[in-house]
Amino acid sequence: MTEPHSRDQIADLIAAELGHRFDGEILAGGHYVPLVRDGRTVYLSGQVPRVGTTVVVTGRVGDAVSLDTAREGAQICALRSLALLRRALGSLDAVEKVLRVGVFVQCTADFTQQSEVADAASDLLHRVFGEAGVHVRTAVGVYALPKNATVEVEMTVATTHAA
């Protein structure tokens, strides 16, 4: 198999490695939109680890959910964000720079590895975008997330051309 050359191919390869696809419809669950574009900046709403209509990683890290499972959830969240960007921009090659990533981890009070969960999303973005995927980041522990999701990831990116 040849090495992937485009960011789209790399994202598809990562999704396949995780055993998921993100080519179906990605719906917002309320009165908001999944992303807003303002000039060259795109703001993405938080994405939970949903594949199709199922949130596939649920529960609290430090209790019923392992660090590795939470990290996989963060990767799924990042891939959902990339699928939304790809649809809005036509290709991930239109992303100039990942600017900011916010990661929310549903966890027990004594769990302190939020950064390690967030690293899975950050590493994925670096794999897809190279140095353009290096970003500022916030990772926080929270008591609960929508649909009992273990993790939620939001991001802001700069594009190569204004809308």
N, C-alpha and C positions, 0 to 999 in steps of 0.2 A: 504494500500500500504506500502511495506517495505521501510525503509530509504535507500537511495543510499549509496553504499560503495566505489565505485571507483570514481576517478576524472572524468572519462568519463561519468559515470551515473549522477554525479552532474551537469556537463556542459549540458548534454541532458535535465535534469530537468529544468535548468534555461532557456534554449532556449524554451522549451515547455511553461513555465510560461509567456514568452514574446510573445508566439504565432508564433514562427519561427522555421525553420529547416535549418541545414547547412550541409546536407548530399549530396547535389549536387556538381557539379564541381565549384571550386573557381578559376577564371581565373585572370591572371595579365593583365593589360590594356595597356601594352607597351613592350618595349625591356628590361625587367627586370624579375626577378623571385620573387615569393612571399616570399621565405625564402632561406637563405644560412646557411649551417652548417659548422663550423670550429672547429674540435675537439669536445669538449663537449658544445660549445656555438652555439646557434641558433639565428640568427638575422632575424626578420620578417619585411617585408615591411609594410608601413602604410596601414591600412585597413579602408575603409569607411563603413558606415552602409548600406551595400548592402545585400539584400536577393535575391538569384537567380540572375537575371540580373537587378534588380531594386534597386536603392538607395532609401531607404524608409524614411530617415530623411534628408530633404534638407532645405536650407535657413539659414538665419542669426539669431543667438540667440540675444535677446534684441530687435528684430524687430518682425518678423512673427513667430519666434520659441521660445517656452517657455523653461525655465530651465529644467523642467521635461522631455520634449520631447528630448532635447539635451542629458540629462542623459541616456535616453533609447537608443539613437543613440550610445553613448559611450559603452553601454553594448553590442549592436549588433556588434560593431567593435571588442571588446574583444572576443566575441564568434566566430567571423570569424577567428581571430588569433588562437584561441584554436582548431578550426576545422583543420586549416592548420598544426598545431603542431601534432595533433592526427594522421593525415595522414602520416606525415613525420616520426614520432617516433613509430607508432603503437598503442600508448596509452599515455594519459596525465600522467599516472603514471611514465613515463620515464623522466618527468621534475623534476629535483632536486630543482631548485630555479628560480623564476622570478627575474631577475636582474634589469631591467630598463623598464620603460614605458614612452613613449612620447605621449602627447595628444595635438592635434591642434583643436581649436574651432573657426569656422567662426562666427564672432560676430560684433556687433556695437562697435564704439569707446568708448562708455561709459559703456559697459558690463565688469564687473570685477569679475565674478564668474566662471572663467575658472577652478579653483581648484574644485569647486563643481561639474562641469561636469565630470572632470577627476575622482573624487571620485567614481562615478558609475562604471567605469571600474576597479578601484583599489579594490573596495568592492567585485565585482564579482570575481576577481582573488583570493582574500583572501577566499571567500566562496568555491572556487574550490580547492585551494591548501593549505589552512590553513596558517600556519606561513611561508611556502615556497613561498607563494604568496605575501609576503610583499617585496616591491621593492623601488628603488629610482625612482623619477618621475619628469618630466617637463610638465607643462601645460601652453600653450600660446594661446593668441588670434590672429587670422589672418584675413586678409581681404577676402580671397577666398580660396576654396578647390576644388579639382577635382569633376566634375559632380554636383557642387553646394552642395556637402555634408556638413552637419552641423558640423561634427566632423570626425577626422581621428586619429587612434591610431596605434602606432608602439611599438614593444617590443623586448627585448633581454632576452633569458632564458639560463640557464645551464641545461644540461641533465645528467642523471646518468651514461651514457657510451659514450665514444668518437665514432665518426662516423667511 
